[in-house]
Amino acid sequence: RYHERYHWPLGAAILLLFVEMLMPERKRAKTRTSNIQHPTSNVQATTAVALLICVMVPRVAAASPAKALKDFNRGNFTNALTEYERLLAEQTRQQKPEDPRLQFNAGDAAYRATNYDAAIQHFSAVLAAQDIRLQAKAYYNLGNVHFRLGEKADDLDKLQEAWEEAIKQYDHAVALDKTDEDAKFNLAFVKNAVEQIKQFKEAMRRAKSEADSAVRRRSYHRAVEIMDALMQNKIAAKQFQEFTKKLKDIDAIANPQPATK
């Protein structure tokens, strides 16, 4: 089973809530601006730097990092995503560069809300970050997103395509952080799954070919037996449902059942 790891930034964010409760808003704003260059000069300055790291972005009037975190912790992931996106929009409005760590948090919330399109958008934006480890985490999470998309696929081709994309993302994550055991595990896991998909597709192809051969011999009942066995798989059932139904109709005509008394 693949592993998720969103608890790292979450721990830092929890620290933010604790600091926010202890520090008055006016004093916090002052330490951000005046003491950030000298974080070891006094206790307030040290706290200010820690707060800047945890918050990810400066507080703005339009949205609150603390509210986003509270929504996230309560399981209101859609609301948390909305707050993070408001913060990003405010940065854009103020012509400030978007903070990749904030993008990462937005991607996290989107993933938890199963909004995979938004998750891909935000995690992809993190790939431009100068922090290599943050890039690696974004690649890892993009792999998780594509894995989830594969699980929602309604045919084997789409499933394989999504999981092959997940493999690419995990590959990038491992290349950037060779100590990441989770990414290595997920990479091996999904590679093995894709190989199994390929083998199953080949088995499906052979079964369909055998059924076609039985049809040519007018062995319709045998063809139905072959397809019924294949239809035990949910994905194969979707792909061959119409073909199997036609076979059964033909078999019923060619081999009518004797009437019961």
C-alpha positions as CSV (number, residue, x, y, z in Angstrom):
1,R,0.0,0.0,0.0
2,Y,1.3,3.4,-0.9
3,H,1.9,6.0,1.9
4,E,0.7,9.5,2.2
5,R,2.7,12.1,4.1
6,Y,1.0,15.4,4.7
7,H,1.8,15.5,8.4
8,W,5.1,17.4,8.0
9,P,3.7,20.8,7.0
10,L,0.8,20.1,9.3
11,G,3.0,20.0,12.4
12,A,4.5,23.4,11.5
13,A,1.0,24.8,11.0
14,I,-0.1,23.6,14.4
15,L,2.8,25.5,15.9
16,L,1.4,28.6,14.1
17,L,-1.9,28.3,15.9
18,F,-0.2,28.1,19.3
19,V,2.0,31.1,18.6
20,E,-1.0,33.1,17.2
21,M,-2.9,32.6,20.5
22,L,0.0,33.8,22.6
23,M,1.0,36.9,20.6
24,P,-1.1,40.0,20.1
25,E,-1.7,40.9,16.4
26,R,0.0,44.3,16.6
27,K,3.2,43.0,18.2
28,R,3.4,40.1,15.7
29,A,3.2,42.5,12.8
30,K,6.0,44.6,14.2
31,T,8.3,41.7,14.7
32,R,7.8,40.5,11.2
33,T,8.9,43.8,9.7
34,S,11.6,45.1,12.1
35,N,13.3,42.0,13.5
36,I,13.3,39.5,10.7
37,Q,16.9,40.2,9.7
38,H,18.1,39.6,13.3
39,P,16.2,36.5,14.5
40,T,18.6,35.8,17.4
41,S,18.6,39.4,18.9
42,N,15.7,38.6,21.3
43,V,12.9,36.2,22.0
44,Q,10.3,38.2,20.1
45,A,12.5,38.2,17.0
46,T,13.0,34.4,17.2
47,T,9.3,33.9,17.5
48,A,8.7,36.2,14.5
49,V,10.9,34.1,12.2
50,A,9.3,30.8,13.4
51,L,5.9,32.4,12.7
52,L,6.9,33.4,9.2
53,I,8.1,29.9,8.4
54,C,4.9,28.3,9.8
55,V,2.4,30.7,8.3
56,M,3.9,30.2,4.8
57,V,2.7,33.7,3.8
58,P,2.0,37.0,5.5
59,R,-1.4,37.5,7.0
60,V,-3.7,39.5,4.7
61,A,-7.2,40.9,5.1
62,A,-8.9,38.8,2.5
63,A,-8.1,35.4,4.0
64,S,-6.5,33.8,7.0
65,P,-3.9,31.0,7.1
66,A,-5.1,30.2,10.6
67,K,-8.7,29.7,9.4
68,A,-7.5,27.5,6.5
69,L,-5.6,25.4,9.0
70,K,-8.6,25.1,11.3
71,D,-10.9,24.1,8.4
72,F,-8.3,21.5,7.4
73,N,-8.0,20.0,10.9
74,R,-11.8,19.8,11.2
75,G,-12.0,17.9,7.9
76,N,-13.5,20.9,6.0
77,F,-11.0,20.5,3.1
78,T,-13.0,22.3,0.5
79,N,-13.2,25.4,2.8
80,A,-9.5,25.1,3.5
81,L,-8.8,25.0,-0.2
82,T,-10.9,28.1,-0.7
83,E,-8.9,30.0,2.0
84,Y,-5.6,29.0,0.6
85,E,-6.6,30.0,-2.9
86,R,-7.8,33.4,-1.6
87,L,-4.4,33.9,0.0
88,L,-2.7,33.1,-3.4
89,A,-5.1,35.4,-5.2
90,E,-4.2,38.2,-2.7
91,Q,-0.5,37.7,-3.4
92,T,-1.2,38.0,-7.1
93,R,-3.3,41.1,-6.5
94,Q,-0.4,42.7,-4.6
95,Q,2.0,41.6,-7.4
96,K,3.9,39.4,-5.0
97,P,5.4,36.0,-6.0
98,E,3.2,33.1,-5.0
99,D,4.7,31.2,-2.1
100,P,5.3,27.6,-3.2
101,R,4.6,26.4,0.3
102,L,1.2,27.9,0.2
103,Q,0.6,26.2,-3.1
104,F,1.6,22.9,-1.5
105,N,-0.9,23.4,1.3
106,A,-3.6,24.2,-1.3
107,G,-2.7,21.0,-3.1
108,D,-2.9,19.1,0.1
109,A,-6.4,20.4,0.8
110,A,-7.5,19.8,-2.7
111,Y,-6.3,16.2,-2.6
112,R,-8.1,15.5,0.7
113,A,-11.3,17.0,-0.9
114,T,-10.8,14.7,-3.9
115,N,-10.6,17.7,-6.1
116,Y,-7.8,16.1,-8.1
117,D,-7.7,18.7,-10.9
118,A,-7.0,21.4,-8.4
119,A,-4.5,19.2,-6.6
120,I,-2.6,18.7,-9.8
121,Q,-2.7,22.5,-10.5
122,H,-1.3,23.5,-7.1
123,F,1.3,20.7,-6.7
124,S,2.5,21.4,-10.3
125,A,3.0,25.1,-9.3
126,V,5.3,23.9,-6.5
127,L,7.7,22.3,-9.0
128,A,9.2,25.8,-9.7
129,A,10.3,26.2,-6.1
130,Q,14.0,26.6,-5.3
131,D,13.6,24.2,-2.4
132,I,14.6,20.8,-3.9
133,R,13.0,18.9,-1.0
134,L,9.8,20.7,-1.5
135,Q,9.9,19.9,-5.2
136,A,10.4,16.2,-4.3
137,K,7.4,16.3,-2.0
138,A,5.3,17.8,-4.7
139,Y,6.3,15.1,-7.2
140,Y,5.5,12.5,-4.6
141,N,2.0,13.9,-4.1
142,L,1.4,14.3,-7.8
143,G,2.2,10.6,-8.0
144,N,-0.5,9.9,-5.4
145,V,-3.0,12.1,-7.2
146,H,-2.5,10.2,-10.5
147,F,-2.7,6.9,-8.6
148,R,-6.1,8.0,-7.3
149,L,-7.3,9.0,-10.7
150,G,-6.3,5.6,-12.0
151,E,-8.5,4.0,-9.4
152,K,-11.5,6.0,-10.8
153,A,-10.8,4.9,-14.4
154,D,-13.6,3.0,-16.1
155,D,-11.4,1.0,-18.4
156,L,-8.0,-0.7,-18.4
157,D,-6.4,1.7,-20.9
158,K,-7.2,4.8,-18.8
159,L,-6.1,3.0,-15.6
160,Q,-2.8,2.1,-17.1
161,E,-2.3,5.6,-18.5
162,A,-2.9,7.2,-15.1
163,W,-0.6,4.8,-13.2
164,E,2.1,5.2,-15.8
165,E,1.9,9.0,-15.1
166,A,2.1,8.2,-11.4
167,I,5.3,6.2,-12.1
168,K,6.9,9.3,-13.8
169,Q,6.1,11.5,-10.8
170,Y,7.5,9.0,-8.3
171,D,10.6,8.7,-10.5
172,H,11.2,12.4,-10.2
173,A,10.6,12.3,-6.5
174,V,13.2,9.6,-6.0
175,A,15.7,11.4,-8.3
176,L,15.5,14.5,-6.2
177,D,15.5,12.8,-2.8
178,K,17.1,9.4,-2.9
179,T,16.5,9.0,0.9
180,D,12.7,9.0,0.4
181,E,11.7,5.4,1.2
182,D,8.0,6.2,0.7
183,A,8.5,7.3,-2.8
184,K,10.7,4.3,-3.6
185,F,8.0,2.0,-2.2
186,N,5.2,3.6,-4.2
187,L,7.3,3.6,-7.3
188,A,7.9,-0.2,-7.0
189,F,4.3,-0.8,-6.1
190,V,2.8,1.0,-9.1
191,K,5.3,-0.4,-11.5
192,N,4.3,-3.9,-10.4
193,A,0.6,-3.0,-10.7
194,V,1.1,-1.7,-14.3
195,E,2.9,-5.0,-15.2
196,Q,-0.1,-6.9,-13.9
197,I,-2.4,-4.7,-16.0
198,K,-0.4,-5.5,-19.1
199,Q,-0.6,-9.2,-18.3
200,F,-4.3,-9.1,-17.7
201,K,-4.9,-7.2,-21.0
202,E,-3.0,-9.9,-22.8
203,A,-5.1,-12.5,-21.1
204,M,-8.2,-10.6,-22.2
205,R,-7.0,-10.4,-25.7
206,R,-6.4,-14.2,-25.8
207,A,-9.8,-14.9,-24.3
208,K,-11.5,-12.7,-26.8
209,S,-9.6,-14.4,-29.6
210,E,-10.6,-17.8,-28.4
211,A,-14.2,-16.7,-28.1
212,D,-14.1,-15.4,-31.7
213,S,-12.7,-18.7,-32.8
214,A,-15.5,-20.5,-31.1
215,V,-18.0,-18.3,-32.9
216,R,-16.4,-19.1,-36.2
217,R,-16.9,-22.8,-35.4
218,R,-20.5,-21.9,-34.4
219,S,-19.6,-23.1,-30.9
220,Y,-21.6,-20.3,-29.4
221,H,-22.1,-21.9,-26.0
222,R,-18.4,-22.3,-25.6
223,A,-17.9,-18.7,-26.6
224,V,-20.3,-17.7,-23.9
225,E,-18.5,-19.8,-21.3
226,I,-15.2,-18.1,-22.2
227,M,-16.7,-14.6,-22.0
228,D,-18.6,-15.3,-18.8
229,A,-15.3,-16.3,-17.1
230,L,-13.7,-13.1,-18.4
231,M,-16.6,-11.0,-17.2
232,Q,-15.9,-11.9,-13.6
233,N,-13.5,-9.0,-13.7
234,K,-15.3,-5.7,-13.2
235,I,-13.3,-3.7,-15.7
236,A,-13.4,-6.5,-18.3
237,A,-17.2,-6.7,-17.7
238,K,-17.6,-3.1,-18.8
239,Q,-15.4,-3.5,-21.9
240,F,-17.1,-6.8,-23.1
241,Q,-20.6,-6.4,-21.8
242,E,-22.3,-5.7,-25.2
243,F,-20.2,-8.4,-27.0
244,T,-21.2,-11.0,-24.3
245,K,-24.8,-10.1,-24.4
246,K,-24.9,-10.6,-28.2
247,L,-23.2,-14.0,-27.8
248,K,-25.8,-15.1,-25.3
249,D,-28.6,-14.0,-27.6
250,I,-27.1,-16.0,-30.5
251,D,-26.5,-19.0,-28.3
252,A,-30.1,-18.9,-27.1
253,I,-31.3,-19.0,-30.7
254,A,-28.8,-21.7,-31.8
255,N,-29.3,-23.8,-28.8
256,P,-32.8,-23.3,-27.5
257,Q,-33.6,-24.8,-24.1
258,P,-36.3,-27.5,-24.0
259,A,-39.6,-26.3,-22.7
260,T,-40.3,-27.4,-19.1
261,K,-43.6,-29.0,-18.2
